């Protein structure tokens, strides 16, 4: 989708976590990171590693991958600060 909408050939991908260090985060996040690293080697995606919440607003990566609950919380927080309501 990022390739089509924004014409980015190799969009950078980050995984939302509580820190950028490899030892931080829940086990599910660590497993997801391992899978994304594997995909990065095998199918040439541009996985950059962990990103923190503040990295979303500064555009550290083009795409942020997260679980549903955390992603929904992050999205609602962004909407809180950007809406006119």
BELNOR-V309246 format. One record per pair of residues at least 6 apart in sequence whose C-alpha atoms are under 7 Angstrom apart, sorted by sequence separation. I is the first residue (numbers start at 1). J is the second residue. D is the distance in whole Angstrom. If there is no record, write none. Layout:
[[I:J:D] [I:J:D]]
This chain:
[[2:8:6] [3:9:6] [18:24:7] [39:45:6] [40:46:6] [18:25:6] [40:47:6] [17:25:6] [2:11:7] [37:47:7] [36:47:6] [33:49:7] [15:33:7] [20:50:5] [20:51:6] [19:51:7] [20:52:7] [13:46:6] [14:47:6] [17:50:6] [19:52:6] [12:46:5] [13:47:5] [14:48:5] [15:49:6] [16:50:6] [17:51:6] [18:52:6] [10:45:7] [11:46:6] [12:47:6] [13:48:6] [14:49:5] [15:50:5] [16:51:5] [17:52:5] [10:46:6] [12:48:6] [14:50:5] [15:51:6] [16:52:6] [14:51:6] [16:53:7] [14:61:6] [13:61:6] [16:64:6] [12:61:5] [13:62:6] [14:63:6] [15:64:6] [16:65:6] [12:62:5] [13:63:5] [14:64:5] [15:65:5] [16:66:5] [11:62:6] [12:63:6] [13:64:6] [14:65:6] [15:66:6] [11:63:7]]
